[in-house]
Amino acid sequence: MDKFVRAIFPGSFDPITNGHLDVVKRGIQLFDELIIAVGRSPIKNQLFTPEQRVEMIEELIGEMPGVFVESFEGLTVEYASQKKADVILRGLRSLTDVQYEFQLAMTNRAVAGIETVFIMTSEQYGFTSSTLIREVASLGGDLSNLIPASVHKRLEQRFSRLGSRNA
C-alpha cells in the first residue's frame, strides 16, 4: 500500500508569482496533497495582508485537486508538524537560493526530522521574486508575463491607493 504524502509549500507569497505557481503545478505531481502555507512574517514589510494573499491564491488554484491554501504564524516546522506534513516543498531560482535553502533544510531536518524537497523553477521565472515584483510594480513596470492577471490587477489597485504610479 502506498503512503499518502502531504507537503507544505511555505512562503510569504506577497504577491504570488508565476514562478510560485510553476512550483505548485509541478509539486502536486509529486505529492498527494499540497498546502500552500502563507507565512505571517513580522520582519518583512508586507504589501498585502495574509488574508488578502490567501484570497488571491485561492482564486488561482481554483479546482486544482489536492492543493489547498491557508495562512500560519510561527515556525514553519511547527506548522508542518500540526498539519502532519511529510515534506516541505521549496522552489530554487539561483545559486544564492541553494546556499540559503540548504542551510534551512538541514536545520529543519535536525530540529524537526522533516525532509525538504526542492524543485528548480522554470527558466523564465528564475530571476523573479515577490520583492522584485513589488518594486517593479511600485515604479509602474510591466509585469504581465511574471504574475497572474488577477494579481496584476490587485497590485495596480494597491499602488494607486498608496499614491504610487500605476503598475
MARMARTOR-284922 format. One record per residue: residue in three letters; x, y, z of N, C-alpha, C, O in turn. Coordinates in steps of 0.02 Angstrom, whole numbers, padded with zeros to 5 digits, always signed. Layout:
BEGIN
ALAXYZXYZXYZXYZ/...
END
This chain:
BEGIN
MET+00042-00060+00000+00000+00000+00000+00044+00062+00000+00090+00068+00040/ASP+00030+00108-00045+00068+00170-00049+00050+00216+00009-00007+00218+00031/LYS+00100+00253+00032+00090+00300+00086+00064+00367+00058+00089+00391+00007/PHE+00014+00395+00092-00011+00462+00075+00042+00512+00095+00066+00511+00151/VAL+00060+00557+00049+00113+00606+00064+00084+00677+00058+00060+00698+00006/ARG+00088+00712+00114+00065+00782+00117+00127+00827+00120+00173+00816+00160/ALA+00127+00878+00078+00182+00927+00078+00155+00996+00092+00097+01011+00078/ILE+00198+01038+00121+00180+01108+00127+00230+01148+00085+00289+01131+00081/PHE+00205+01201+00055+00245+01247+00016+00241+01315+00051+00195+01354+00037/PRO+00287+01328+00097+00283+01390+00136+00315+01450+00100+00362+01442+00061/GLY+00289+01508+00115+00318+01570+00088+00276+01629+00108+00223+01622+00137/SER+00301+01688+00090+00262+01748+00104+00211+01760+00048+00156+01785+00061/PHE+00229+01742-00014+00184+01750-00071+00153+01820-00074+00093+01828-00081/ASP+00197+01870-00067+00173+01940-00064+00201+01981-00121+00247+02021-00111/PRO+00175+01973-00182+00119+01930-00202+00144+01864-00231+00204+01854-00240/ILE+00098+01819-00244+00114+01757-00278+00133+01773-00350+00104+01818-00381/THR+00181+01737-00376+00206+01749-00444+00194+01687-00488+00174+01634-00463/ASN+00206+01695-00552+00202+01637-00597+00254+01585-00579+00243+01525-00590/GLY+00310+01606-00551+00362+01559-00528+00336+01516-00471+00348+01456-00470/HIS+00300+01546-00424+00269+01507-00370+00219+01457-00398+00219+01398-00378/LEU+00177+01480-00443+00126+01436-00472+00159+01378-00511+00133+01323-00511/ASP+00214+01392-00543+00252+01340-00579+00273+01285-00530+00267+01226-00545/VAL+00299+01305-00472+00319+01257-00420+00259+01218-00394+00263+01158-00384/VAL+00203+01252-00384+00142+01219-00360+00118+01166-00411+00105+01109-00392/LYS+00114+01185-00474+00090+01139-00526+00135+01078-00533+00110+01023-00544/ARG+00199+01088-00528+00245+01032-00533+00249+00992-00468+00258+00931-00469/GLY+00241+01027-00411+00243+00994-00347+00185+00947-00335+00194+00894-00306/ILE+00126+00966-00356+00068+00923-00344+00072+00858-00383+00037+00810-00368/GLN+00115+00856-00433+00127+00794-00470+00166+00743-00427+00165+00683-00441/LEU+00200+00768-00376+00243+00726-00333+00209+00704-00268+00229+00654-00238/PHE+00158+00741-00247+00128+00729-00182+00053+00719-00188+00022+00741-00237/ASP+00024+00686-00138-00049+00676-00138-00086+00740-00120-00141+00753-00145/GLU-00055+00780-00077-00086+00842-00055-00032+00895-00046+00022+00880-00021/LEU-00047+00956-00066+00000+01011-00060-00036+01070-00028-00087+01094-00054/ILE-00010+01092+00028-00038+01151+00062+00008+01210+00050+00066+01209+00070/ILE-00018+01261+00018+00019+01323+00009+00011+01360+00075-00044+01382+00092/ALA+00066+01368+00111+00065+01396+00179+00090+01468+00177+00150+01480+00171/VAL+00044+01514+00184+00059+01586+00182+00082+01608+00251+00043+01610+00298/GLY+00146+01625+00256+00175+01645+00320+00160+01717+00338+00153+01761+00295/ARG+00156+01727+00403+00148+01794+00430+00215+01815+00459+00233+01794+00514/SER+00253+01854+00423+00320+01873+00444+00320+01942+00477+00301+01991+00446/PRO+00342+01944+00540+00345+02009+00574+00403+02053+00550+00403+02113+00561/ILE+00452+02023+00515+00510+02062+00494+00506+02087+00422+00545+02130+00403/LYS+00460+02061+00383+00453+02084+00314+00400+02140+00310+00349+02137+00343/ASN+00415+02190+00269+00367+02243+00256+00320+02218+00202+00337+02217+00143/GLN+00260+02197+00222+00215+02163+00176+00164+02211+00145+00138+02256+00177/LEU+00152+02199+00081+00107+02241+00042+00034+02219+00053-00010+02261+00060/PHE+00023+02153+00054-00044+02126+00063-00049+02090+00129+00000+02061+00153/THR-00108+02091+00160-00118+02055+00222-00117+01980+00207-00127+01959+00150/PRO-00105+01939+00257-00108+01866+00246-00175+01844+00218-00178+01800+00175/GLU-00229+01874+00241-00295+01857+00216-00303+01874+00142-00332+01835+00104/GLN-00276+01931+00121-00279+01950+00051-00237+01903+00008-00257+01885-00047/ARG-00180+01882+00034-00137+01836-00004-00170+01768-00011-00167+01738-00064/VAL-00201+01744+00043-00237+01680+00039-00293+01685-00012-00303+01640-00053/GLU-00330+01740-00012-00385+01750-00060-00359+01750-00132-00390+01718-00175/MET-00304+01784-00144-00275+01786-00212-00256+01716-00235-00269+01697-00292/ILE-00225+01679-00190-00202+01611-00207-00262+01565-00218-00262+01524-00264/GLU-00313+01571-00176-00373+01530-00184-00404+01539-00254-00425+01491-00285/GLU-00405+01602-00277-00432+01616-00344-00391+01580-00398-00418+01557-00448/LEU-00325+01576-00387-00281+01547-00438-00280+01471-00438-00273+01440-00490/ILE-00286+01441-00379-00283+01368-00377-00351+01337-00392-00356+01278-00409/GLY-00404+01377-00384-00471+01355-00402-00486+01284-00384-00489+01265-00326/GLU-00495+01244-00435-00514+01174-00427-00454+01126-00435-00464+01068-00452/MET-00393+01151-00423-00335+01108-00428-00341+01052-00376-00340+01067-00316/PRO-00348+00990-00398-00357+00937-00349-00296+00928-00304-00239+00925-00327/GLY-00310+00923-00239-00258+00910-00190-00218+00970-00169-00171+00963-00130/VAL-00236+01030-00192-00199+01091-00174-00245+01135-00131-00302+01149-00148/PHE-00217+01156-00074-00254+01198-00027-00209+01256-00007-00149+01255-00018/VAL-00239+01307+00023-00200+01365+00046-00227+01388+00114-00288+01387+00126/GLU-00182+01407+00157-00201+01438+00221-00141+01477+00248-00084+01467+00226/SER-00155+01522+00294-00100+01560+00324-00081+01528+00391-00119+01491+00421/PHE-00020+01544+00412+00004+01519+00476+00051+01569+00508+00079+01613+00474/GLU+00060+01562+00573+00107+01603+00610+00157+01557+00644+00142+01500+00658/GLY+00217+01582+00656+00266+01543+00692+00314+01507+00646+00321+01523+00587/LEU+00346+01457+00675+00396+01419+00637+00364+01373+00586+00313+01341+00600/THR+00394+01369+00528+00369+01325+00475+00368+01253+00498+00321+01216+00483/VAL+00420+01231+00533+00422+01161+00555+00366+01145+00605+00340+01089+00605/GLU+00347+01193+00647+00291+01182+00693+00225+01177+00655+00183+01135+00670/TYR+00217+01220+00605+00158+01217+00563+00155+01150+00526+00102+01118+00522/ALA+00212+01129+00499+00215+01065+00463+00195+01007+00509+00160+00961+00488/SER+00217+01010+00570+00200+00958+00619+00125+00959+00634+00094+00906+00638/GLN+00097+01018+00643+00024+01024+00656-00016+00995+00598-00068+00964+00609/LYS+00008+01004+00538-00027+00980+00478-00010+00908+00460-00036+00880+00412/LYS+00034+00878+00500+00057+00810+00487+00087+00804+00417+00076+00755+00381/ALA+00124+00856+00398+00157+00856+00333+00219+00812+00335+00255+00809+00384/ASP+00230+00777+00280+00288+00734+00273+00348+00771+00245+00405+00752+00256/VAL+00334+00825+00207+00386+00858+00168+00372+00933+00165+00315+00955+00167/ILE+00427+00971+00162+00423+01042+00147+00446+01049+00075+00500+01026+00057/LEU+00406+01081+00033+00424+01094-00036+00452+01165-00042+00423+01212-00015/ARG+00507+01171-00077+00538+01236-00088+00558+01242-00161+00579+01194-00192/GLY+00550+01302-00188+00573+01317-00256+00642+01348-00253+00658+01386-00208/LEU+00683+01331-00303+00750+01359-00308+00755+01399-00372+00735+01376-00426/ARG+00783+01459-00367+00792+01501-00426+00864+01509-00446+00880+01513-00505/SER+00909+01512-00397+00978+01529-00412+01026+01496-00363+01004+01464-00315/LEU+01090+01503-00376+01140+01477-00331+01135+01508-00261+01147+01474-00211/THR+01116+01571-00258+01106+01604-00193+01051+01569-00154+01059+01558-00094/ASP+00997+01551-00187+00943+01513-00155+00968+01447-00128+00949+01427-00072/VAL+01009+01413-00167+01033+01346-00147+01069+01349-00080+01056+01308-00036/GLN+01113+01397-00072+01152+01403-00010+01105+01415+00050+01111+01380+00101/TYR+01061+01463+00044+01014+01479+00099+00967+01420+00113+00958+01400+00170/GLU+00937+01393+00060+00888+01339+00068+00920+01275+00095+00888+01238+00133/PHE+00981+01261+00075+01017+01202+00100+01025+01207+00176+01012+01159+00212/GLN+01046+01266+00200+01055+01277+00272+00988+01270+00308+00985+01239+00362/LEU+00936+01298+00280+00869+01293+00310+00845+01221+00312+00818+01199+00363/ALA+00854+01185+00258+00832+01115+00254+00869+01072+00305+00839+01029+00338/MET+00934+01082+00312+00973+01044+00361+00949+01059+00432+00944+01014+00474/THR+00935+01122+00446+00910+01142+00512+00842+01110+00525+00830+01083+00579/ASN+00797+01114+00476+00730+01085+00485+00734+01009+00497+00696+00982+00537/ARG+00778+00976+00462+00786+00904+00472+00815+00889+00541+00793+00842+00575/ALA+00864+00929+00562+00895+00918+00628+00847+00933+00685+00845+00897+00735/VAL+00808+00986+00678+00763+01008+00731+00698+00968+00733+00673+00950+00786/ALA+00670+00954+00674+00603+00925+00672+00599+00859+00634+00546+00828+00633/GLY+00653+00838+00604+00652+00775+00568+00611+00776+00505+00590+00723+00481/ILE+00600+00835+00476+00560+00840+00414+00606+00851+00355+00654+00890+00359/GLU+00592+00816+00301+00631+00822+00240+00608+00881+00198+00550+00902+00203/THR+00652+00907+00158+00637+00960+00111+00649+00934+00040+00700+00902+00027/VAL+00601+00948-00004+00608+00930-00075+00612+00996-00114+00572+01041-00104/PHE+00661+00999-00158+00672+01060-00197+00651+01049-00269+00663+00996-00298/ILE+00619+01099-00297+00602+01100-00368+00634+01162-00398+00624+01218-00373/MET+00673+01151-00450+00702+01208-00486+00646+01243-00524+00606+01211-00558/THR+00643+01308-00516+00592+01345-00552+00608+01344-00627+00666+01337-00646/SER+00558+01351-00668+00569+01354-00740+00612+01414-00758+00610+01465-00723/GLU+00650+01407-00811+00699+01458-00829+00670+01529-00834+00702+01577-00814/GLN+00610+01534-00861+00582+01600-00872+00564+01637-00807+00551+01697-00808/TYR+00564+01600-00750+00548+01631-00686+00607+01632-00638+00600+01650-00580/GLY+00666+01612-00662+00724+01605-00619+00747+01669-00584+00780+01665-00533/PHE+00730+01726-00611+00752+01790-00582+00696+01824-00542+00708+01876-00512/THR+00637+01795-00542+00579+01827-00513+00574+01816-00438+00583+01760-00414/SER+00560+01869-00401+00545+01863-00329+00488+01911-00313+00477+01960-00350/SER+00453+01897-00260+00399+01942-00239+00425+02012-00225+00392+02061-00239/THR+00485+02016-00196+00515+02081-00181+00526+02121-00245+00509+02180-00249/LEU+00554+02088-00295+00566+02120-00360+00500+02141-00392+00495+02196-00420/ILE+00450+02098-00388+00384+02113-00416+00355+02176-00383+00330+02221-00418/ARG+00359+02180-00317+00333+02240-00282+00369+02303-00303+00338+02355-00313/GLU+00435+02298-00311+00475+02356-00331+00457+02379-00401+00446+02438-00413/VAL+00454+02332-00448+00437+02349-00517+00367+02378-00521+00354+02426-00557/ALA+00320+02347-00484+00251+02372-00484+00247+02443-00457+00209+02484-00483/SER+00285+02457-00404+00283+02524-00375+00308+02578-00422+00291+02636-00416/LEU+00350+02557-00471+00378+02604-00520+00341+02602-00586+00361+02635-00634/GLY+00287+02563-00589+00245+02563-00649+00269+02517-00704+00249+02525-00762/GLY+00313+02469-00689+00339+02424-00741+00288+02372-00763+00239+02358-00728/ASP+00300+02343-00821+00257+02292-00850+00274+02224-00820+00329+02199-00829/LEU+00226+02194-00785+00236+02130-00752+00192+02075-00782+00186+02021-00753/SER+00161+02088-00838+00110+02044-00865+00135+01972-00877+00094+01926-00874/ASN+00198+01962-00891+00222+01894-00903+00252+01861-00841+00276+01805-00844/LEU+00250+01896-00784+00281+01870-00722+00231+01853-00667+00246+01814-00622/ILE+00171+01882-00672+00120+01869-00621+00052+01857-00655+00040+01882-00710/PRO+00008+01820-00622-00059+01810-00650-00096+01876-00657-00084+01924-00619/ALA-00141+01880-00706-00178+01941-00720-00216+01967-00659-00219+02027-00647/SER-00246+01921-00620-00285+01942-00561-00239+01974-00508-00260+02020-00474/VAL-00178+01950-00503-00130+01978-00455-00106+02046-00480-00098+02093-00441/HIS-00096+02051-00545-00075+02115-00576-00127+02169-00562-00110+02226-00546/LYS-00191+02151-00569-00245+02198-00556-00244+02222-00483-00253+02281-00470/ARG-00233+02175-00437-00231+02194-00366-00171+02239-00351-00176+02284-00310/LEU-00115+02225-00383-00056+02269-00374-00071+02339-00400-00053+02388-00367/GLU-00102+02344-00458-00120+02410-00485-00165+02447-00435-00154+02506-00422/GLN-00215+02412-00409-00261+02444-00362-00224+02466-00298-00234+02521-00273/ARG-00180+02423-00274-00143+02437-00212-00100+02499-00221-00100+02543-00178/PHE-00062+02502-00275-00017+02558-00285-00053+02622-00303-00028+02677-00289/SER-00111+02617-00334-00149+02678-00347-00177+02706-00282-00182+02767-00274/ARG-00195+02662-00235-00219+02684-00169-00162+02712-00127-00172+02758-00087/LEU-00102+02686-00137-00044+02710-00099-00015+02774-00128+00031+02804-00099/GLY-00042+02795-00185-00018+02857-00216+00042+02848-00262+00070+02897-00285/SER+00061+02786-00274+00117+02773-00321+00090+02773-00392+00030+02774-00403/ARG+00135+02773-00439+00115+02765-00509+00082+02698-00517+00098+02651-00481/ASN+00036+02693-00564+00002+02630-00576+00050+02578-00601+00096+02592-00640/ALA+00040+02516-00579+00082+02460-00601+00058+02436-00668+00087+02389-00696/
END
